[in-house]
Amino acid sequence: MTTHTAVTPFWTLPLPELLQQLDTASEGLTREEAQLRLLQGGGNHLRRKSRLREVGLLLAQFQSPIVAILLSAAGVSVFLGNPTDAFIILGIVLVSGLLGYWQEHGAGHAVERLLTIVRVTAEVVRDGTVQEIQPERAYRGIVACLSQKICSSMKRH
C-alpha cells in the first residue's frame, strides 16, 4: 500500500522555516554561494514553444460551450432535413475559430517581440543588499524582492 505525504505549500510556512528549507537567509546568499548554486543547478531558462502548442491553440478555439451548442444545432438541422442551415452554422463556427486563433497567435508573437526589446530583471537580496539580476540567473534559494515594501529598508547595490 502506498502512502502519500502531503506537501505543505511554501506560502503557508513561517519565514524562518521556509528559509531553512531553502538553505538561505533573509540577507540572501553570499556571492560565492550564489555562483556555486548557479553552477550546480543551472539557470532559470524558459523553453521555446513547440509546434504542438500552435495546434493546441487552434483546437482550444473550438472548446467553448457556445461551440458545442452551435455544433448541436447543426446536427439538429441535418436531422430535420435542413443541411443548408447546418453548413451555415458550421461555417460560422469554423470562421470564428480561425479568427480567434489568428488573434491569439498574433498576440503571442507581439509578446515575444516585446520581450526581445524589454530588458527584464529581478530584484534579489545578495550579501544583504538588493541587486538586479537577469531572470536566467535565478535559482532555488534566492531571496527575491516581490514588493517594494519588503526590500525598501535594505541598501541597493
N, CA, C and O atoms as a GROMACS GRO file, in nm:
protein
  628
    1MET      N    1   0.085  -0.118   0.000
    1MET     CA    2   0.000   0.000   0.000
    1MET      C    3   0.089   0.124   0.000
    1MET      O    4   0.184   0.132   0.078
    2THR      N    5   0.060   0.219  -0.087
    2THR     CA    6   0.139   0.341  -0.098
    2THR      C    7   0.079   0.449  -0.010
    2THR      O    8  -0.042   0.472  -0.011
    3THR      N    9   0.165   0.515   0.065
    3THR     CA   10   0.118   0.627   0.147
    3THR      C   11   0.168   0.756   0.084
    3THR      O   12   0.281   0.765   0.036
    4HIS      N   13   0.082   0.855   0.084
    4HIS     CA   14   0.116   0.984   0.027
    4HIS      C   15   0.134   1.084   0.140
    4HIS      O   16   0.050   1.095   0.229
    5THR      N   17   0.244   1.157   0.136
    5THR     CA   18   0.265   1.261   0.234
    5THR      C   19   0.224   1.393   0.172
    5THR      O   20   0.259   1.423   0.058
    6ALA      N   21   0.150   1.470   0.247
    6ALA     CA   22   0.103   1.599   0.196
    6ALA      C   23   0.220   1.698   0.195
    6ALA      O   24   0.296   1.708   0.292
    7VAL      N   25   0.232   1.770   0.086
    7VAL     CA   26   0.334   1.873   0.074
    7VAL      C   27   0.271   2.005   0.117
    7VAL      O   28   0.167   2.045   0.066
    8THR      N   29   0.335   2.071   0.212
    8THR     CA   30   0.285   2.199   0.260
    8THR      C   31   0.322   2.307   0.160
    8THR      O   32   0.439   2.321   0.125
    9PRO      N   33   0.224   2.385   0.113
    9PRO     CA   34   0.257   2.494   0.020
    9PRO      C   35   0.353   2.593   0.086
    9PRO      O   36   0.339   2.626   0.203
   10PHE      N   37   0.451   2.639   0.009
   10PHE     CA   38   0.556   2.723   0.066
   10PHE      C   39   0.502   2.853   0.125
   10PHE      O   40   0.560   2.905   0.220
   11TRP      N   41   0.393   2.906   0.071
   11TRP     CA   42   0.343   3.034   0.118
   11TRP      C   43   0.274   3.026   0.254
   11TRP      O   44   0.245   3.128   0.316
   12THR      N   45   0.248   2.902   0.301
   12THR     CA   46   0.186   2.887   0.433
   12THR      C   47   0.290   2.868   0.544
   12THR      O   48   0.255   2.869   0.662
   13LEU      N   49   0.416   2.850   0.505
   13LEU     CA   50   0.520   2.826   0.604
   13LEU      C   51   0.565   2.955   0.670
   13LEU      O   52   0.566   3.060   0.605
   14PRO      N   53   0.601   2.949   0.797
   14PRO     CA   54   0.662   3.067   0.860
   14PRO      C   55   0.795   3.096   0.790
   14PRO      O   56   0.864   3.004   0.745
   15LEU      N   57   0.831   3.223   0.782
   15LEU     CA   58   0.951   3.262   0.709
   15LEU      C   59   1.077   3.190   0.756
   15LEU      O   60   1.152   3.143   0.671
   16PRO      N   61   1.104   3.179   0.887
   16PRO     CA   62   1.227   3.108   0.927
   16PRO      C   63   1.232   2.963   0.878
   16PRO      O   64   1.338   2.914   0.838
   17GLU      N   65   1.117   2.895   0.880
   17GLU     CA   66   1.112   2.756   0.833
   17GLU      C   67   1.134   2.747   0.682
   17GLU      O   68   1.204   2.658   0.634
   18LEU      N   69   1.075   2.840   0.609
   18LEU     CA   70   1.093   2.843   0.464
   18LEU      C   71   1.239   2.870   0.429
   18LEU      O   72   1.295   2.803   0.342
   19LEU      N   73   1.300   2.966   0.494
   19LEU     CA   74   1.441   2.997   0.468
   19LEU      C   75   1.530   2.877   0.499
   19LEU      O   76   1.627   2.851   0.428
   20GLN      N   77   1.496   2.804   0.605
   20GLN     CA   78   1.574   2.685   0.641
   20GLN      C   79   1.557   2.577   0.534
   20GLN      O   80   1.655   2.512   0.497
   21GLN      N   81   1.436   2.556   0.485
   21GLN     CA   82   1.414   2.455   0.382
   21GLN      C   83   1.489   2.487   0.254
   21GLN      O   84   1.537   2.398   0.184
   22LEU      N   85   1.498   2.616   0.222
   22LEU     CA   86   1.568   2.658   0.100
   22LEU      C   87   1.718   2.677   0.122
   22LEU      O   88   1.791   2.712   0.030
   23ASP      N   89   1.761   2.655   0.245
   23ASP     CA   90   1.902   2.671   0.280
   23ASP      C   91   1.953   2.810   0.241
   23ASP      O   92   2.053   2.825   0.171
   24THR      N   93   1.880   2.912   0.290
   24THR     CA   94   1.917   3.050   0.264
   24THR      C   95   1.890   3.132   0.388
   24THR      O   96   1.851   3.078   0.492
   25ALA      N   97   1.910   3.262   0.380
   25ALA     CA   98   1.888   3.353   0.492
   25ALA      C   99   1.818   3.478   0.441
   25ALA      O  100   1.817   3.504   0.321
   26SER      N  101   1.761   3.557   0.532
   26SER     CA  102   1.690   3.678   0.491
   26SER      C  103   1.785   3.781   0.430
   26SER      O  104   1.740   3.870   0.357
   27GLU      N  105   1.914   3.770   0.457
   27GLU     CA  106   2.013   3.860   0.396
   27GLU      C  107   2.052   3.813   0.257
   27GLU      O  108   2.132   3.878   0.189
   28GLY      N  109   1.996   3.702   0.215
   28GLY     CA  110   2.030   3.647   0.085
   28GLY      C  111   2.154   3.561   0.092
   28GLY      O  112   2.212   3.542   0.199
   29LEU      N  113   2.194   3.510  -0.021
   29LEU     CA  114   2.313   3.426  -0.029
   29LEU      C  115   2.436   3.513  -0.047
   29LEU      O  116   2.427   3.629  -0.090
   30THR      N  117   2.550   3.458  -0.015
   30THR     CA  118   2.674   3.528  -0.046
   30THR      C  119   2.700   3.516  -0.195
   30THR      O  120   2.645   3.429  -0.261
   31ARG      N  121   2.783   3.602  -0.246
   31ARG     CA  122   2.816   3.599  -0.389
   31ARG      C  123   2.874   3.462  -0.427
   31ARG      O  124   2.843   3.409  -0.534
   32GLU      N  125   2.958   3.405  -0.341
   32GLU     CA  126   3.020   3.275  -0.370
   32GLU      C  127   2.916   3.163  -0.371
   32GLU      O  128   2.916   3.077  -0.460
   33GLU      N  129   2.826   3.164  -0.271
   33GLU     CA  130   2.722   3.061  -0.264
   33GLU      C  131   2.628   3.073  -0.384
   33GLU      O  132   2.583   2.972  -0.439
   34ALA      N  133   2.597   3.196  -0.423
   34ALA     CA  134   2.510   3.218  -0.538
   34ALA      C  135   2.574   3.160  -0.665
   34ALA      O  136   2.506   3.094  -0.744
   35GLN      N  137   2.702   3.186  -0.683
   35GLN     CA  138   2.772   3.134  -0.801
   35GLN      C  139   2.775   2.982  -0.800
   35GLN      O  140   2.756   2.918  -0.903
   36LEU      N  141   2.798   2.924  -0.683
   36LEU     CA  142   2.803   2.778  -0.670
   36LEU      C  143   2.667   2.716  -0.704
   36LEU      O  144   2.661   2.617  -0.777
   37ARG      N  145   2.560   2.773  -0.653
   37ARG     CA  146   2.426   2.720  -0.682
   37ARG      C  147   2.390   2.735  -0.829
   37ARG      O  148   2.324   2.649  -0.887
   38LEU      N  149   2.432   2.845  -0.888
   38LEU     CA  150   2.405   2.864  -1.030
   38LEU      C  151   2.477   2.758  -1.112
   38LEU      O  152   2.422   2.706  -1.209
   39LEU      N  153   2.600   2.725  -1.075
   39LEU     CA  154   2.675   2.622  -1.147
   39LEU      C  155   2.615   2.484  -1.125
   39LEU      O  156   2.608   2.402  -1.217
   40GLN      N  157   2.570   2.457  -1.000
   40GLN     CA  158   2.514   2.325  -0.969
   40GLN      C  159   2.377   2.303  -1.031
   40GLN      O  160   2.352   2.199  -1.091
   41GLY      N  161   2.289   2.401  -1.016
   41GLY     CA  162   2.151   2.381  -1.060
   41GLY      C  163   2.118   2.438  -1.196
   41GLY      O  164   2.012   2.408  -1.251
   42GLY      N  165   2.206   2.520  -1.250
   42GLY     CA  166   2.177   2.582  -1.378
   42GLY      C  167   2.086   2.702  -1.362
   42GLY      O  168   2.033   2.728  -1.254
   43GLY      N  169   2.069   2.773  -1.470
   43GLY     CA  170   1.987   2.894  -1.468
   43GLY      C  171   1.840   2.864  -1.483
   43GLY      O  172   1.797   2.749  -1.490
   44ASN      N  173   1.764   2.969  -1.488
   44ASN     CA  174   1.619   2.963  -1.497
   44ASN      C  175   1.579   2.999  -1.640
   44ASN      O  176   1.529   3.109  -1.664
   45HIS      N  177   1.600   2.907  -1.734
   45HIS     CA  178   1.574   2.935  -1.874
   45HIS      C  179   1.433   2.893  -1.913
   45HIS      O  180   1.385   2.787  -1.873
   46LEU      N  181   1.368   2.978  -1.992
   46LEU     CA  182   1.236   2.944  -2.043
   46LEU      C  183   1.251   2.859  -2.168
   46LEU      O  184   1.342   2.879  -2.248
   47ARG      N  185   1.159   2.765  -2.183
   47ARG     CA  186   1.162   2.679  -2.302
   47ARG      C  187   1.089   2.747  -2.416
   47ARG      O  188   0.995   2.823  -2.396
   48ARG      N  189   1.134   2.718  -2.536
   48ARG     CA  190   1.069   2.769  -2.656
   48ARG      C  191   0.939   2.694  -2.680
   48ARG      O  192   0.926   2.577  -2.645
   49LYS      N  193   0.844   2.763  -2.739
   49LYS     CA  194   0.717   2.699  -2.772
   49LYS      C  195   0.739   2.596  -2.882
   49LYS      O  196   0.817   2.616  -2.974
   50SER      N  197   0.668   2.486  -2.870
   50SER     CA  198   0.678   2.382  -2.972
   50SER      C  199   0.567   2.401  -3.074
   50SER      O  200   0.474   2.479  -3.052
   51ARG      N  201   0.576   2.331  -3.184
   51ARG     CA  202   0.475   2.336  -3.288
   51ARG      C  203   0.343   2.279  -3.237
   51ARG      O  204   0.237   2.319  -3.283
   52LEU      N  205   0.349   2.186  -3.141
   52LEU     CA  206   0.227   2.130  -3.085
   52LEU      C  207   0.146   2.236  -3.013
   52LEU      O  208   0.023   2.227  -3.007
   53ARG      N  209   0.212   2.335  -2.960
   53ARG     CA  210   0.143   2.445  -2.892
   53ARG      C  211   0.053   2.519  -2.990
   53ARG      O  212  -0.057   2.561  -2.955
   54GLU      N  213   0.099   2.534  -3.114
   54GLU     CA  214   0.019   2.602  -3.216
   54GLU      C  215  -0.108   2.522  -3.246
   54GLU      O  216  -0.216   2.579  -3.258
   55VAL      N  217  -0.094   2.391  -3.259
   55VAL     CA  218  -0.209   2.305  -3.286
   55VAL      C  219  -0.306   2.311  -3.167
   55VAL      O  220  -0.427   2.317  -3.185
   56GLY      N  221  -0.250   2.309  -3.046
   56GLY     CA  222  -0.334   2.319  -2.926
   56GLY      C  223  -0.409   2.451  -2.919
   56GLY      O  224  -0.524   2.456  -2.877
   57LEU      N  225  -0.342   2.558  -2.961
   57LEU     CA  226  -0.406   2.690  -2.964
   57LEU      C  227  -0.524   2.690  -3.061
   57LEU      O  228  -0.629   2.748  -3.032
   58LEU      N  229  -0.505   2.628  -3.176
   58LEU     CA  230  -0.613   2.619  -3.274
   58LEU      C  231  -0.730   2.536  -3.220
   58LEU      O  232  -0.846   2.576  -3.231
   59LEU      N  233  -0.699   2.421  -3.162
   59LEU     CA  234  -0.805   2.334  -3.110
   59LEU      C  235  -0.877   2.398  -2.992
   59LEU      O  236  -0.996   2.374  -2.972
   60ALA      N  237  -0.808   2.480  -2.914
   60ALA     CA  238  -0.869   2.546  -2.799
   60ALA      C  239  -0.980   2.643  -2.840
   60ALA      O  240  -1.070   2.673  -2.761
   61GLN      N  241  -0.973   2.690  -2.963
   61GLN     CA  242  -1.077   2.783  -3.011
   61GLN      C  243  -1.212   2.715  -3.023
   61GLN      O  244  -1.315   2.782  -3.025
   62PHE      N  245  -1.213   2.584  -3.030
   62PHE     CA  246  -1.337   2.510  -3.051
   62PHE      C  247  -1.384   2.437  -2.924
   62PHE      O  248  -1.466   2.346  -2.932
   63GLN      N  249  -1.332   2.476  -2.808
   63GLN     CA  250  -1.366   2.406  -2.684
   63GLN      C  251  -1.460   2.484  -2.593
   63GLN      O  252  -1.471   2.451  -2.475
   64SER      N  253  -1.527   2.584  -2.643
   64SER     CA  254  -1.617   2.661  -2.558
   64SER      C  255  -1.757   2.602  -2.562
   64SER      O  256  -1.792   2.533  -2.658
   65PRO      N  257  -1.836   2.626  -2.461
   65PRO     CA  258  -1.974   2.574  -2.458
   65PRO      C  259  -2.059   2.625  -2.575
   65PRO      O  260  -2.144   2.552  -2.626
   66ILE      N  261  -2.036   2.748  -2.618
   66ILE     CA  262  -2.115   2.802  -2.729
   66ILE      C  263  -2.089   2.724  -2.858
   66ILE      O  264  -2.180   2.706  -2.939
   67VAL      N  265  -1.965   2.678  -2.877
   67VAL     CA  266  -1.933   2.597  -2.995
   67VAL      C  267  -2.009   2.464  -2.987
   67VAL      O  268  -2.062   2.417  -3.087
   68ALA      N  269  -2.012   2.405  -2.869
   68ALA     CA  270  -2.086   2.279  -2.853
   68ALA      C  271  -2.234   2.299  -2.883
   68ALA      O  272  -2.297   2.213  -2.945
   69ILE      N  273  -2.289   2.411  -2.839
   69ILE     CA  274  -2.430   2.440  -2.866
   69ILE      C  275  -2.453   2.458  -3.016
   69ILE      O  276  -2.550   2.406  -3.071
   70LEU      N  277  -2.363   2.532  -3.082
   70LEU     CA  278  -2.378   2.553  -3.226
   70LEU      C  279  -2.361   2.424  -3.305
   70LEU      O  280  -2.433   2.400  -3.402
   71LEU      N  281  -2.266   2.339  -3.263
   71LEU     CA  282  -2.250   2.210  -3.331
   71LEU      C  283  -2.372   2.122  -3.311
   71LEU      O  284  -2.412   2.049  -3.402
   72SER      N  285  -2.432   2.129  -3.192
   72SER     CA  286  -2.556   2.054  -3.168
   72SER      C  287  -2.668   2.107  -3.257
   72SER      O  288  -2.747   2.029  -3.311
   73ALA      N  289  -2.674   2.239  -3.272
   73ALA     CA  290  -2.777   2.298  -3.358
   73ALA      C  291  -2.756   2.255  -3.503
   73ALA      O  292  -2.853   2.231  -3.575
   74ALA      N  293  -2.630   2.245  -3.547
   74ALA     CA  294  -2.602   2.198  -3.682
   74ALA      C  295  -2.648   2.053  -3.698
   74ALA      O  296  -2.704   2.016  -3.801
   75GLY      N  297  -2.623   1.973  -3.597
   75GLY     CA  298  -2.668   1.833  -3.602
   75GLY      C  299  -2.818   1.821  -3.608
   75GLY      O  300  -2.872   1.739  -3.682
   76VAL      N  301  -2.887   1.902  -3.530
   76VAL     CA  302  -3.033   1.902  -3.531
   76VAL      C  303  -3.084   1.947  -3.669
   76VAL      O  304  -3.181   1.891  -3.720
   77SER      N  305  -3.017   2.048  -3.728
   77SER     CA  306  -3.056   2.095  -3.861
   77SER      C  307  -3.046   1.985  -3.965
   77SER      O  308  -3.134   1.970  -4.050
   78VAL      N  309  -2.937   1.909  -3.959
   78VAL     CA  310  -2.920   1.797  -4.053
   78VAL      C  311  -3.029   1.693  -4.029
   78VAL      O  312  -3.088   1.641  -4.123
   79PHE      N  313  -3.054   1.663  -3.901
   79PHE     CA  314  -3.155   1.564  -3.866
   79PHE      C  315  -3.294   1.604  -3.915
   79PHE      O  316  -3.373   1.519  -3.954
   80LEU      N  317  -3.323   1.734  -3.912
   80LEU     CA  318  -3.454   1.783  -3.954
   80LEU      C  319  -3.462   1.808  -4.104
   80LEU      O  320  -3.564   1.855  -4.155
   81GLY      N  321  -3.353   1.778  -4.175
   81GLY     CA  322  -3.354   1.791  -4.320
   81GLY      C  323  -3.320   1.930  -4.371
   81GLY      O  324  -3.364   1.968  -4.479
   82ASN      N  325  -3.243   2.006  -4.296
   82ASN     CA  326  -3.202   2.140  -4.338
   82ASN      C  327  -3.048   2.147  -4.344
   82ASN      O  328  -2.986   2.214  -4.261
   83PRO      N  329  -2.987   2.078  -4.440
   83PRO     CA  330  -2.842   2.078  -4.446
   83PRO      C  331  -2.782   2.216  -4.475
   83PRO      O  332  -2.668   2.243  -4.436
   84THR      N  333  -2.856   2.302  -4.542
   84THR     CA  334  -2.806   2.437  -4.570
   84THR      C  335  -2.783   2.513  -4.440
   84THR      O  336  -2.680   2.578  -4.423
   85ASP      N  337  -2.879   2.505  -4.349
   85ASP     CA  338  -2.864   2.571  -4.219
   85ASP      C  339  -2.743   2.513  -4.144
   85ASP      O  340  -2.668   2.587  -4.080
   86ALA      N  341  -2.727   2.382  -4.151
   86ALA     CA  342  -2.614   2.318  -4.083
   86ALA      C  343  -2.481   2.367  -4.138
   86ALA      O  344  -2.389   2.394  -4.062
   87PHE      N  345  -2.471   2.378  -4.272
   87PHE     CA  346  -2.346   2.427  -4.331
   87PHE      C  347  -2.320   2.573  -4.294
   87PHE      O  348  -2.205   2.611  -4.273
   88ILE      N  349  -2.423   2.652  -4.284
   88ILE     CA  350  -2.406   2.793  -4.243
   88ILE      C  351  -2.354   2.798  -4.099
   88ILE      O  352  -2.261   2.873  -4.069
   89ILE      N  353  -2.414   2.720  -4.011
   89ILE     CA  354  -2.370   2.716  -3.871
   89ILE      C  355  -2.226   2.668  -3.861
   89ILE      O  356  -2.145   2.728  -3.791
   90LEU      N  357  -2.194   2.558  -3.932
   90LEU     CA  358  -2.057   2.505  -3.930
   90LEU      C  359  -1.958   2.606  -3.987
   90LEU      O  360  -1.846   2.618  -3.936
   91GLY      N  361  -1.998   2.679  -4.090
   91GLY     CA  362  -1.912   2.784  -4.146
   91GLY      C  363  -1.884   2.894  -4.045
   91GLY      O  364  -1.771   2.941  -4.033
   92ILE      N  365  -1.988   2.935  -3.973
   92ILE     CA  366  -1.971   3.038  -3.870
   92ILE      C  367  -1.876   2.990  -3.761
   92ILE      O  368  -1.789   3.065  -3.717
   93VAL      N  369  -1.892   2.866  -3.716
   93VAL     CA  370  -1.805   2.810  -3.612
   93VAL      C  371  -1.660   2.806  -3.662
   93VAL      O  372  -1.568   2.843  -3.590
   94LEU      N  373  -1.641   2.760  -3.784
   94LEU     CA  374  -1.507   2.749  -3.841
   94LEU      C  375  -1.441   2.887  -3.855
   94LEU      O  376  -1.325   2.904  -3.815
   95VAL      N  377  -1.512   2.983  -3.910
   95VAL     CA  378  -1.456   3.118  -3.926
   95VAL      C  379  -1.426   3.180  -3.791
   95VAL      O  380  -1.322   3.244  -3.773
   96SER      N  381  -1.516   3.163  -3.697
   96SER     CA  382  -1.495   3.217  -3.562
   96SER      C  383  -1.371   3.157  -3.496
   96SER      O  384  -1.292   3.228  -3.435
   97GLY      N  385  -1.356   3.025  -3.510
   97GLY     CA  386  -1.238   2.958  -3.453
   97GLY      C  387  -1.108   3.004  -3.517
   97GLY      O  388  -1.009   3.027  -3.449
   98LEU      N  389  -1.110   3.019  -3.649
   98LEU     CA  390  -0.989   3.064  -3.719
   98LEU      C  391  -0.954   3.208  -3.684
   98LEU      O  392  -0.836   3.242  -3.669
   99LEU      N  393  -1.056   3.294  -3.670
   99LEU     CA  394  -1.030   3.432  -3.629
   99LEU      C  395  -0.972   3.438  -3.488
   99LEU      O  396  -0.880   3.514  -3.461
  100GLY      N  397  -1.028   3.358  -3.397
  100GLY     CA  398  -0.976   3.353  -3.260
  100GLY      C  399  -0.832   3.306  -3.256
  100GLY      O  400  -0.750   3.361  -3.183
  101TYR      N  401  -0.801   3.203  -3.336
  101TYR     CA  402  -0.663   3.154  -3.345
  101TYR      C  403  -0.570   3.262  -3.398
  101TYR      O  404  -0.462   3.284  -3.343
  102TRP      N  405  -0.612   3.329  -3.504
  102TRP     CA  406  -0.531   3.433  -3.565
  102TRP      C  407  -0.501   3.545  -3.466
  102TRP      O  408  -0.389   3.594  -3.460
  103GLN      N  409  -0.602   3.586  -3.388
  103GLN     CA  410  -0.582   3.692  -3.290
  103GLN      C  411  -0.487   3.648  -3.178
  103GLN      O  412  -0.395   3.721  -3.143
  104GLU      N  413  -0.509   3.530  -3.124
  104GLU     CA  414  -0.423   3.482  -3.015
  104GLU      C  415  -0.282   3.455  -3.062
  104GLU      O  416  -0.186   3.482  -2.990
  105HIS      N  417  -0.268   3.402  -3.183
  105HIS     CA  418  -0.136   3.376  -3.239
  105HIS      C  419  -0.060   3.508  -3.258
  105HIS      O  420   0.058   3.517  -3.225
  106GLY      N  421  -0.130   3.608  -3.310
  106GLY     CA  422  -0.068   3.740  -3.328
  106GLY      C  423  -0.030   3.804  -3.196
  106GLY      O  424   0.075   3.866  -3.184
  107ALA      N  425  -0.116   3.788  -3.097
  107ALA     CA  426  -0.085   3.844  -2.965
  107ALA      C  427   0.037   3.776  -2.904
  107ALA      O  428   0.119   3.841  -2.839
  108GLY      N  429   0.048   3.646  -2.923
  108GLY     CA  430   0.165   3.573  -2.872
  108GLY      C  431   0.294   3.621  -2.937
  108GLY      O  432   0.396   3.637  -2.870
  109HIS      N  433   0.288   3.644  -3.067
  109HIS     CA  434   0.408   3.694  -3.136
  109HIS      C  435   0.441   3.836  -3.092
  109HIS      O  436   0.558   3.871  -3.082
  110ALA      N  437   0.339   3.917  -3.066
  110ALA     CA  438   0.364   4.053  -3.018
  110ALA      C  439   0.434   4.051  -2.882
  110ALA      O  440   0.524   4.130  -2.857
  111VAL      N  441   0.391   3.961  -2.796
  111VAL     CA  442   0.455   3.949  -2.665
  111VAL      C  443   0.601   3.904  -2.681
  111VAL      O  444   0.689   3.956  -2.614
  112GLU      N  445   0.626   3.808  -2.770
  112GLU     CA  446   0.763   3.763  -2.794
  112GLU      C  447   0.851   3.877  -2.844
  112GLU      O  448   0.965   3.891  -2.801
  113ARG      N  449   0.798   3.957  -2.936
  113ARG     CA  450   0.876   4.072  -2.987
  113ARG      C  451   0.903   4.173  -2.877
  113ARG      O  452   1.012   4.229  -2.869
  114LEU      N  453   0.803   4.198  -2.792
  114LEU     CA  454   0.823   4.291  -2.681
  114LEU      C  455   0.929   4.241  -2.585
  114LEU      O  456   1.010   4.319  -2.534
  115LEU      N  457   0.929   4.112  -2.559
  115LEU     CA  458   1.027   4.056  -2.467
  115LEU      C  459   1.170   4.065  -2.521
  115LEU      O  460   1.265   4.068  -2.444
  116THR      N  461   1.185   4.069  -2.654
  116THR     CA  462   1.319   4.087  -2.709
  116THR      C  463   1.365   4.231  -2.696
  116THR      O  464   1.485   4.258  -2.695
  117ILE      N  465   1.271   4.323  -2.685
  117ILE     CA  466   1.305   4.466  -2.672
  117ILE      C  467   1.326   4.505  -2.527
  117ILE      O  468   1.420   4.578  -2.494
  118VAL      N  469   1.239   4.457  -2.439
  118VAL     CA  470   1.240   4.496  -2.299
  118VAL      C  471   1.343   4.414  -2.222
  118VAL      O  472   1.355   4.293  -2.241
  119ARG      N  473   1.416   4.481  -2.137
  119ARG     CA  474   1.512   4.413  -2.051
  119ARG      C  475   1.443   4.377  -1.921
  119ARG      O  476   1.410   4.466  -1.841
  120VAL      N  477   1.419   4.250  -1.898
  120VAL     CA  478   1.351   4.202  -1.778
  120VAL      C  479   1.456   4.171  -1.672
  120VAL      O  480   1.553   4.100  -1.699
  121THR      N  481   1.435   4.224  -1.552
  121THR     CA  482   1.527   4.196  -1.442
  121THR      C  483   1.447   4.156  -1.318
  121THR      O  484   1.326   4.177  -1.311
  122ALA      N  485   1.516   4.099  -1.225
  122ALA     CA  486   1.457   4.062  -1.096
  122ALA      C  487   1.541   4.125  -0.986
  122ALA      O  488   1.664   4.128  -0.996
  123GLU      N  489   1.475   4.176  -0.883
  123GLU     CA  490   1.548   4.228  -0.768
  123GLU      C  491   1.563   4.117  -0.666
  123GLU      O  492   1.465   4.053  -0.627
  124VAL      N  493   1.686   4.093  -0.624
  124VAL     CA  494   1.715   3.987  -0.528
  124VAL      C  495   1.803   4.043  -0.417
  124VAL      O  496   1.867   4.147  -0.431
  125VAL      N  497   1.803   3.972  -0.307
  125VAL     CA  498   1.889   4.010  -0.195
  125VAL      C  499   2.011   3.920  -0.198
  125VAL      O  500   1.999   3.797  -0.197
  126ARG      N  501   2.128   3.982  -0.203
  126ARG     CA  502   2.252   3.907  -0.205
  126ARG      C  503   2.352   3.982  -0.118
  126ARG      O  504   2.373   4.102  -0.135
  127ASP      N  505   2.413   3.912  -0.025
  127ASP     CA  506   2.507   3.972   0.070
  127ASP      C  507   2.443   4.088   0.144
  127ASP      O  508   2.512   4.185   0.177
  128GLY      N  509   2.312   4.079   0.172
  128GLY     CA  510   2.244   4.183   0.248
  128GLY      C  511   2.207   4.307   0.170
  128GLY      O  512   2.153   4.402   0.228
  129THR      N  513   2.234   4.310   0.040
  129THR     CA  514   2.196   4.426  -0.041
  129THR      C  515   2.104   4.383  -0.155
  129THR      O  516   2.106   4.267  -0.198
  130VAL      N  517   2.024   4.477  -0.202
  130VAL     CA  518   1.934   4.449  -0.313
  130VAL      C  519   2.009   4.469  -0.444
  130VAL      O  520   2.073   4.573  -0.464
  131GLN      N  521   2.002   4.370  -0.531
  131GLN     CA  522   2.070   4.377  -0.661
  131GLN      C  523   1.974   4.335  -0.771
  131GLN      O  524   1.881   4.258  -0.747
  132GLU      N  525   1.997   4.385  -0.890
  132GLU     CA  526   1.919   4.344  -1.006
  132GLU      C  527   1.995   4.236  -1.081
  132GLU      O  528   2.116   4.248  -1.106
  133ILE      N  529   1.923   4.130  -1.116
  133ILE     CA  530   1.984   4.023  -1.196
  133ILE      C  531   1.890   3.989  -1.310
  133ILE      O  532   1.772   4.024  -1.308
  134GLN      N  533   1.942   3.920  -1.410
  134GLN     CA  534   1.859   3.867  -1.516
  134GLN      C  535   1.786   3.744  -1.464
  134GLN      O  536   1.845   3.667  -1.387
  135PRO      N  537   1.661   3.723  -1.504
  135PRO     CA  538   1.586   3.607  -1.454
  135PRO      C  539   1.656   3.473  -1.481
  135PRO      O  540   1.635   3.377  -1.407
  136GLU      N  541   1.738   3.466  -1.586
  136GLU     CA  542   1.808   3.342  -1.617
  136GLU      C  543   1.910   3.307  -1.509
  136GLU      O  544   1.955   3.193  -1.500
  137ARG      N  545   1.946   3.405  -1.427
  137ARG     CA  546   2.043   3.381  -1.322
  137ARG      C  547   1.977   3.356  -1.186
  137ARG      O  548   2.043   3.360  -1.083
  138ALA      N  549   1.845   3.330  -1.188
  138ALA     CA  550   1.772   3.298  -1.066
  138ALA      C  551   1.773   3.146  -1.046
  138ALA      O  552   1.782   3.071  -1.143
  139TYR      N  553   1.764   3.103  -0.922
  139TYR     CA  554   1.774   2.961  -0.890
  139TYR      C  555   1.712   2.939  -0.753
  139TYR      O  556   1.672   3.035  -0.686
  140ARG      N  557   1.703   2.815  -0.713
  140ARG     CA  558   1.644   2.777  -0.585
  140ARG      C  559   1.724   2.836  -0.469
  140ARG      O  560   1.846   2.827  -0.465
  141GLY      N  561   1.652   2.897  -0.375
  141GLY     CA  562   1.715   2.951  -0.256
  141GLY      C  563   1.743   3.100  -0.264
  141GLY      O  564   1.788   3.159  -0.166
  142ILE      N  565   1.718   3.161  -0.377
  142ILE     CA  566   1.743   3.303  -0.392
  142ILE      C  567   1.632   3.380  -0.320
  142ILE      O  568   1.516   3.338  -0.322
  143VAL      N  569   1.665   3.491  -0.257
  143VAL     CA  570   1.566   3.575  -0.191
  143VAL      C  571   1.531   3.688  -0.287
  143VAL      O  572   1.613   3.776  -0.313
  144ALA      N  573   1.409   3.684  -0.338
  144ALA     CA  574   1.365   3.783  -0.436
  144ALA      C  575   1.278   3.888  -0.369
  144ALA      O  576   1.204   3.858  -0.275
  145CYS      N  577   1.287   4.012  -0.417
  145CYS     CA  578   1.203   4.120  -0.369
  145CYS      C  579   1.077   4.124  -0.455
  145CYS      O  580   1.080   4.169  -0.569
  146LEU      N  581   0.968   4.076  -0.399
  146LEU     CA  582   0.844   4.071  -0.474
  146LEU      C  583   0.760   4.196  -0.453
  146LEU      O  584   0.661   4.218  -0.523
  147SER      N  585   0.798   4.277  -0.356
  147SER     CA  586   0.726   4.400  -0.331
  147SER      C  587   0.824   4.504  -0.281
  147SER      O  588   0.922   4.472  -0.215
  148GLN      N  589   0.796   4.628  -0.314
  148GLN     CA  590   0.884   4.738  -0.272
  148GLN      C  591   0.889   4.748  -0.121
  148GLN      O  592   0.992   4.785  -0.064
  149LYS      N  593   0.779   4.715  -0.055
  149LYS     CA  594   0.772   4.724   0.090
  149LYS      C  595   0.871   4.630   0.158
  149LYS      O  596   0.929   4.664   0.261
  150ILE      N  597   0.890   4.513   0.101
  150ILE     CA  598   0.978   4.413   0.163
  150ILE      C  599   1.122   4.459   0.162
  150ILE      O  600   1.191   4.447   0.264
  151CYS      N  601   1.170   4.512   0.052
  151CYS     CA  602   1.312   4.541   0.035
  151CYS      C  603   1.345   4.689   0.049
  151CYS      O  604   1.459   4.728   0.025
  152SER      N  605   1.248   4.773   0.086
  152SER     CA  606   1.274   4.916   0.091
  152SER      C  607   1.375   4.954   0.198
  152SER      O  608   1.442   5.056   0.185
  153SER      N  609   1.386   4.874   0.305
  153SER     CA  610   1.479   4.909   0.413
  153SER      C  611   1.622   4.865   0.384
  153SER      O  612   1.714   4.905   0.456
  154MET      N  613   1.644   4.785   0.282
  154MET     CA  614   1.777   4.735   0.250
  154MET      C  615   1.847   4.831   0.155
  154MET      O  616   1.783   4.901   0.077
  155LYS      N  617   1.978   4.834   0.162
  155LYS     CA  618   2.052   4.922   0.071
  155LYS      C  619   2.062   4.857  -0.065
  155LYS      O  620   2.063   4.734  -0.078
  156ARG      N  621   2.069   4.942  -0.166
  156ARG     CA  622   2.074   4.893  -0.303
  156ARG      C  623   2.217   4.895  -0.353
  156ARG      O  624   2.298   4.980  -0.315
  157HIS      N  625   2.245   4.797  -0.440
  157HIS     CA  626   2.381   4.786  -0.497
  157HIS      C  627   2.381   4.836  -0.639
  157HIS      O  628   2.485   4.834  -0.704
   0.00000   0.00000   0.00000
